[in-house]
Amino acid sequence: MKRIQIKIAGALAVLCLSMTNQKTSAQGSATDAAIYKKIDVQIKQMTLEEKVGMIHGNSSFTSGGVQRLGIPELTMSDGPHGVRMEHGRGWNAASMHVFDSGTYLPTGVCLASTWNPKLGYAFGSVLGSEANARGKDIILGPGINIIRTPLNGRNFEYQSEDPYLVSKMVVGYIKGVQDQGVAACVKHYLANNQEIKRGSINVLMSERALREIYLPGFKAAVQEGGVYSVMGAYNKFRGQWCTENDYLVNKILKGEFGFKGLLMSDWGAVHNTLEALWYGTDLEMGTDLDKKAYSNFYLADSVVTLVKKGIIDESLIDSKVSRILYVMHKTHMFDKRPSGSFSTKEHFATAKKIAEEGMVLLKNSNNTLPLNKNGIKTIALIGPNATKLQSLGGGSSQVRTRYEITPQAGLSKMGKGRFTINYAEGYKQERGAKANEQLINEAVTAAKNSDVAIVVGGWAHGYDFTKWSDNAYDAEGVDKDDMDMPFGQNELIEAVIKANPKTIVVLMGGGPIDISKWISAAPAVLQAWYPGSEGGNALAEILFGEVNPSGKLPMTFPKHLSESPAHTIGEYPGDGVTVQYKDDIFVGYRYFDTYKVAPEFPFGHGLSYTSFGYSNMNVIAGNQSALVTLTVTNTGKVQGAEVVQVYVKDDASSFRRPEKELKGFEKIFLKPGESKTVTISLGKEAFQYYNDVKAQWVLEPGSFTIMAGSSSRDIRATKGITLK
Ligand code: BGC
């Protein structure tokens, strides 16, 4: 086992809030040609058994090395928003005596809500640095499955409903990780958009939906991010398991996209030796719990037999070993990897910055927020999410962290010497729990006796691995039953708003929840996601105006579940065997805007404590391209950041196209009164669609509308162009 080297807080500062410092690469200078020469030499020295030892797991998070030749084991860890606790070679976290309490970064949806690719890089840098310090070679993230339904239990780990936003955020994350000398692993390839039946469901979708919606994030991860590893999903795609899927892995990923790294299975996702060998799996991962021994894995002893019998050519095994060795060379396993750092002040500062920019102010009538520190003596703080530690929630993405500031802790720090906090639980966070009169009464009393009431509610984060079904709502392996507020929260919030008109609702969770019962009565609502180790501090600073919120929704918040496309025109969760994505390309706002369905909050929405004016929009059409310029002015009294979003509409097309599609954005920071010019260039991809009759991307000449706005439904300036 590799020596685990841990440098604690303050010891070594790798990051980098100076996110401009995006080194091209710390990955050394060896060219691929030189690497392949070395790989050739290594493979020639190996016996068949040694090669096969490298293409399957040999402990819960390692695959085999070849000691004789100085080839170490490959060590991995989840992922995606922190380095997971040590499980040793088995699964027994409790018996480990290792300092593995690191930085708990805000989860994927919160990162995406920053709409700030530089923070993607900063996030990746922290993760890569900590993984490196903990002796890991691969960190199992980012998770970028498209958010297709609000019910998916893992939405909190993922990023967006929009392929363009995912593509932009994923690149920085990967480079950030890999610049620290370790590999990222983008997952779950592909169409793992629900947890129900994830281990067996067969996903059917059109080629157009595949190309326009589900693939672009992975393509960007490979071609722009240069990701070294990809994890195949549990489910099937068009009848074949994703991890051993000829079309997805051999043809698209390794062929079309030119992926040079390794494709590993999700844990236990391989089903057949020959198919895995033929259809692209390079590394079978999983646990020995179900198979008794690692030598029983599909890509273990039976492969040796197949080669010896002449059924499989040894060169096929060589190609897999070559990909694994390629990642080892790229991550400096044979030379000196830069050292990492763990649990540092700087890492926690980055976690805070991401939380500050990722929280989304959904509603703020009559300037309820920000609160005035000096004008408040008492706060009623209500709801279990105000005090709950979230870091261990969610399943494989759980993180043991050195500290986690809860909303209660953050507000207490803010209030020190100024205001007192009256906490009331308000509801029980237990599966099946209903409105509890006594707890509601206590909350109402606290609200009545306080200047302000803050309810911290929303979803629950599933905790206990062995009891997922008890309380898991945002968690791996389960989907939510519906989008309704669980545990009687509607009754609670309605009662609290009545008791104190200055009520602020803070929602935690990985995605939307049905707030239609009380949203019109609530003065202010903030979406806080799962905001990581420093979340409570970031929250308090936003509520009190020390930080101006600038997050924007990376997904549509429907009013009701029944209006969301997977549920109204699509299929979810399928018939138990197959799920057909009849919603096709109409995922998220592409559906809501085209079908004219009003959401609760649209994609891209997020308020600020200041206001922004858009002016001087100009669009110059080029040859299959356009250049958009516009001026944005901070017209309010405090500094703030605006995400300028550029959407494109094809005015007339022979194929039905969405009402608008995001094709560019930029986050700009402005002082009061300050103006900046934003320039966004649109390449041909911004105008094309995938024509599945011709099986190619097509740009149909004609007129297009270019829209610039503050959300998908708050378009501030529009210009038409004609492309030849
Ligand atoms: C999850 C992966 C994770 C793996 C290893 C699987 O159950 O789907 O995302 O990386 O376990 O923990």
Residues whose N, C-alpha, C, O or C-beta is under 5 A from the ligand:
A	BS01	BGC	D78 L140 D266 W267 S396
